[in-house]
């Protein structure tokens, strides 16, 4: 995370904008999502290899400026606005199968 007391200069902000631009396209967003999953940003860290992968994606996100302390409340708001479940439950799948059989 990048804390509020870190000093920013125009060069750093310009670099963040440049790095973000690389991910703004649909393909870039898909790649960033793939990397977040692959490097285990939100996964449990059980081994030293997990820690290394996790730190790689954290470094990338810091470089884009998305892990600034000031941005975390907005991230939490967005996170909690997401659906609880993206796919059907086992019971819903089973009910659909039963419906088709009838």
N, C-alpha and C positions, 0 to 999 in steps of 0.2 A: 504494500500500500504506500502511497505517496502522502505524507502528512502535510498539514497546513503550513508548518514552519519551514518547509523546503523552499528555497529560493528559486524563482523562475526567471528566465530571461527570454528575450524574443527568439533567440536561436532554438531553445528547447521547445517553445510553443510552436514554432514553425515546423520543427521535426515531428511533433505530435500530429499536426495537421497533415503532413505528408504521409505519415504511416497510416493514419486513419483513412485517407483517400484510397489507399491500396485495398482496403477492405469494404469500401462503400458499395461496390457493385454486387449484384446477386451472387456471382461466383465468389467474390471476396468474402461475403458474409457466410456462404456455405463453407468455405475453407476455414474461416475463423471458428465456426461452430465445430467443424471436424477436429481442429487442433485443440479446442477446449475439452472435447471429449477424449481425444487421444492422449493428451498430456495430463489428464486427470485433475483439472482445476477444481472440480466439485467432488472428487472421489476421495475415499479414505486413503491415507498414506501409510502403507504397511511395510514398505521396504525403502532402502536408500535410493533405489532406482525410481520409485514412485515420487520421492521428494525431488529428485533431479528433474524429472519430467514436469512436475507441478511448478517448480521454480522457473522453468523455461517459459511456460505460458504466462505466469505472473509477470515475468520480465517483459514479454511482448505487450501485455495489457498495460503495464506501467508506461511503456514507451509510447503507447497511444494516448495516455493520459486518462484512461477510463477507471483507474483505481485511485484517483484523488480522493482524499478524505471527504472533501466537500460534496463529491458526487455520490457517496454511499447512500445517503437517505433517499435520493431519487431512484437508485438501483433497487433498494428495498421496496419502495412503493411499486415499482414495475414488477419485481419478483412476486410480490404478494397479489398482484392483479392477474397472474397467470392461472389457468385452470388447474384444479387439483389432479385431474386425470386426463391424459391425452388420448388414451386408447380405451377400448371397451373392456369391462371387467369379464372375468371367467363366467360369471352368472349371466351377464348380458349375451355373451357369445352362445352359451348353452341355450338360453331362451330363444334366440334366433334360430338355432338348429332345430329346436322342438317345433317352432312355428312352421318351418319349411317341411318338416315331416308330416304335418297335418294336412 
